[in-house]
Each structure stands twice: as C-alpha cells, then as structure tokens.
Amino acid sequence: MNVAAWRTEEVAHRTWVLSGPQDELPARAAPNEDDLRQARGLPRWRADEFTASRAVLRHLLRHRCADLVDVAVRKDERGRPMLDGHPGVGISVSHDGGTIAAAVGPGRRVGVDVQVPPERLTDALVRRCLRGRAPLVCALPEPERSAEFARVWTVQEACVKAEGTGLAGSPWTIDVEPGRDRGNWGPYRWVSLRRSPVPLSCAFTEPECP
C-alpha cells in the first residue's frame, strides 16, 4: 500500500480533511456494521463506493475524534450527513474517479468536494460556472484549464454541501476567483488544497463554541 498516497490536512483549527485513492485505503480503515447495513441493496459499484467513503470517514474519526468512531451516520433536515446524537460535529464525504475525501470539524458545519478534471471542457460550461471570471480560465492551456476549472467547481460544491443545499443551492453562482487557495462565501470559509493531486476543497463555518 502506498501510504504516501493518503494525506491528512488541518484546513482550520480542529478541522481536518483526509483524501486518497479508493483502491489503496489506509490500514484499519473500515465501515462499521451500520454503514454495511445501509449499503445493502445498492448496486455493487455504488455499495463499494459508499462503504469505502464511510471507511475513510471512520478512519479520520478514529484519529481525531476517537469517541465518535462508531456513531451512526444519519441525515439532518437539510440532507447533510451528521453523526447521530452529535449534530454539532460537522462531517462530509466526497468521491470522484477513484479518489475519496472526508472532512470532520467539531463545532462547525463542513463540506468537502473532490473532482477529477474533465477530459472535455467546453467554453460554455466554464462561462456558466465562472461567469465574468471565465476568460481567466479559458485562456489557460490544457491540462491547466481543466484542472483550474475543477478546483473552482470543488470550492463551489463544498460550499453548498456545507450549507446543505447541494445543487439546489446553485453552486455555479458562487463567485470564486481562479488561482486562489482560500476565500469566503457568506458565513462559510473555504480552502482549496492545491497540493492535492486531484482538485479538492473544503468549506466550513466558524466554530460555534470554543
């Protein structure tokens, strides 16, 4: 196993993101019985993706919030994942193209998103998601163009996931300056982990308690 393929970053005080390849899960990373029960009945590919994502989340909890490692994951009234009985501990997971990311932030709302750069990227899609900033990305050569677009999109997605609105929150309307590694959107701060081999971002609120 390539241990170096997995990275944990503290994006803010006591707010962590763990990411890496699905086919090389960290040692001891495993879903719990409740996660496995929720995966039953899903198509095989979806069940594998679901249980791997939960395994990564459990692994991060084991190392940062060990007393919560086996707490069941449910959805709150806005559809955000939450630890049953611990609504003040923000959690989020994301997966795309064989890469998984999980985030945990006690006392915060959090959202994480990972996105493999698209192989085919139209100017129309860039304009839809970046609007007035689109020319900055359209002018880049490939593959930088697709990578920068994916970085912006992960910020937008992470923000609406933290908010609990998802695509209904129109992430493409969130103004993100290309090339930036951090910024704000309303009550949410965001960080783009530009050292990540796959575009990855995390959004979060300020702590609700010290």
Secondary structure, 3 states (H helix, E strand, C coil): CCHHHCEEEEEECCEEEEEEEHHHCCCCCCCCHHHHHHHCCCCHHHHHHHHHHHHHHHHHHHHHCHHHCCCCEEECCCCCEEECCEEEEEEEEEEECCEEEEEEEECCCEEEEECCCCCCCCHHHHHHHHHHHHHHHHCCCCCHHHHHHHHHHHHHHHHHHHHCCHHHHCHHHCCCCCCCCEEEECCEEEEECCCCCCCEEEEEECCCCC
